[in-house]
Amino acid sequence: MTPVYRAVVTLTAPIMQRWSRMQVSGLEYVPTSGPLLLVANHDSYWDPVAIGVAARERRQVRALAKSSIWRLRPIGWVMDGMGHIPIERGKGDVGAMDAAIAALAAGACLGVFPEGTRSLGRELRARSGTGRLALSVPEAVIVCARVTGTVDVVRAPKRPSVRVEFFAPSAGGARADETAAQLSARLLAGIRATAPPVLPGRRRTATRYRRRLTGEMSA
């Protein structure tokens, strides 16, 4: 675990453990070494924080994160120190995928959100990138993470009840007859089976997202 990663996890742990009453299960599925692809749902900006704190006794979780985060130099320095990999979303960033594959093959734990972005209460299709990573590094262990309650972290004075559940895919890892897209879809479906998409943020924010989604569907 790098010093920067350890510092960030230490600083954010009280938010998850005390304020958010985080409960963690299934840590036994997270190996302490070797290539690991950690696949999770994404409803809130707090999801990667919750996963990182939940898994800190087992692994440092590196992630593919949108490159715009690096535009602010201090934040970019922190992201680099945590081992995260910038990716240009929606542009087929081959360089980022190559870097992620290399990190995974070298034994890293790589955290990915197959939906590619926060759900905002929508049912999103799984992107093929998750499956491509798994198929490119067949020796990597695949573990799913189901995260719930993170949308309530900012809804003070209401206290959230965050839960992170690690589990093995019900049908196992990549199968010989699966494409990258099919594998991504299967993993996401297994996670979302009991964790449907939820609108994030405070009441006003959630209302704004709901109006936007309603407008999109009626357009």
Secondary structure, DSSP 8 states (H G I E B T S, - for coil): --HHHHHHHHHHHHIIIIIS--EEE-GGGS-SSS-EEEEE--SSTTHHHHHHHHTTTT--EEEEEEGGGGGSHHHHHHHHHTT-EEE-TTTT-HHHHHHHHHHHHTT-EEEE-TTSS--TT------THHHHHHHHSTTSEEEEEEEESGGGTTSTTS----EEEEE--TT-S--TT--HHHHHHHHHHHHHTSS-----SSHHHHHHHHHHHHHHHH-
